[in-house]
Amino acid sequence: MSEEIPKIYAKLVALETVVSDLRQGYLIVNQRYTNALASLKDLTAHASEAAKRSAAGALKAAEAAKNASMAATEAAAIPVLKAADAAADAAASAAEAAIEAAASAAAAAAAAAAAVAHQAEESSLIASAQAAEATKIATDAATEAVKMSNLAADVARTARIKRDAD
């Protein structure tokens, strides 16, 4: 029995070393996980902010398209077809800007959703929901901008047809 005691001590020392190595490995993995979580949290916040700003841009572009459409309508009432055409072009450009903003909001929402998939924190879920709402706002604004652009183009076209008929 006394011959086996040194073997038992050697095995205990080996096990203690293994446990120490495992503990050290756990600390490293835990630190990396914590860092990754912080990065994902930042990514989620930035993606949400990008989606909100894109939505705001889409709303402004839709407003620009609406104003350009009104300008085209007013310009068509007087013999200034170039102004009506320019306003229609401006409305089309604003509609394109709104569409791009909506696409940007969608991309940001996708990034936020991806972050949520990796990180189950309530703040990420909220940010993802906000990004999705911003995407909806941007998409609605883009739709409105396209409608205004089409209206402006129709007004300019009608004015041109009327002028050519006279």
N, C-alpha and C positions, 0 to 999 in steps of 0.2 A: 504494500500500500504506500509506503513512504517513497518508493521509487516512482510512483505515479503522480505524486504531488508536484514535482517540477514540470511535468507534462501538462498538468491541469493549469498551473500558473502561466505557462507559455501560451496555452490556448486562450486563457482569460486575457492576457496581454494582446494577443492577436485580435480577439473579439473587441476589445476596447479600442484598438486602432481602427478597426472596421467601422465601429459606431462613430468614432470621432470623424473619420473621413465622410461618412454619410451625413453627419450633422453639418460639416463644413459645406458639402455639396448642396444640402438643403438651403443653407443660408445664401449661397450664391444664386441658386435658382429662384429663391424667394425675392431676392433683391432685383434680379432681372425681371421677374414677373411684376413687381411693384413699379419698376421703371416703364415697362411696356404698358401697364394700366394707365399711368400718368400720361404717356404719349397718346394713347387712344382717347383719353378724356380730352386732351387738348385738341386732337383731330376732330372729335365730335363737336366741340364748341366752335371751332373755326368753320367746319362744314355748315353748321347751323347758321352762323353769322353770314357766311357766303350766300346761303339760300335766302336769308332775309333781305340782304342787299340786292340780290338778283330780283327778288320780288318787287322791291322798291323801284328798281330800274325799269322793270317791265311795266309797272303802274305809270311811271313817268313817260315811258315811250308810248303807252296807250293814250295818255293825255295829249302828248304831242301829235299823235295820229288823229285824235279827235279835233284838235285845234287846226291841223292842216286840212282836215276834211271840211271844217266850217269855212276855212279860208278859200278852199276850192269852190265851195257852194256859193260864197259871196262873190268870188271873182268871176264865176260863170254867169252871174247875173248882169255883169257889164262886159263890154267887148274887150276883155283882157285874157285871152285864152292861154297866153304864156304863163300868166300868174296862176291860172287854174291848173295847168299842167305841172308847174313847179310845186304847187301845194299838194297835188296828187302824188308826185314823186316823193315829197317830204313825208307824206302819210305812209307811203310804201316803205320808205327807209325806217320810219319809226316802228312800223309793224315788224320789219326784219329784226330791229333791235330788241323788240319785246319778245320775239321768238327765241333769239339768242339768250336773252336773260332767263327765259323759262327753261331753256335747255341747261343753262348754268345752274339754276336752282335745282333742277332734277339731278344733275351730277352731284351737287353738294348734298342733296338728300340721300342719294345712294351711298355717298361716303359716310354720312352719319349713320345710316342703317348698317353699313359694314362694320363700323366701330361698335355699334350696339351688339352686333352678332358676336364680337370678341369680348365684350365687356358688359356684364349684366348689372350696371349701376343705374339707379333711378335718374341721375342727371343726364346720362346718355339717352335714356328712353325719352325724356322730356325734350332734349335737343333734337332727337330724331323726329319726334312728333312736330316740333316747331319747323323743322326743315321741310317736312312733308306739307305742312300748311302753307309755308312760303312758296313751295312749288305749285300748289293749287292756285294761290293768288297770282303768281307769275303766269301760269297757264291761262287763267281767266283774262288777265290783262292782255296777253298776247292775242287771244281770241278776239277781244274787243278791238285791239289795234288793227287786226286784219280786217275786221268788219268796216272800220273807219276808212282804212286804206281802199278797200273795194268801193265804198261809197264815194270817196274822193275821185277815184278813177272813173266811176260811172258818171259823176257830175261833169268832169272834164270831157268825157266822151260825148255826153249829151250836148254840151255847149258847142263842141266841135261840129257835131252833126247839124245842130241848129244853124250855126254860122254858115256851113257849107250849103244848107238848103236855102238860105237867104240870098 
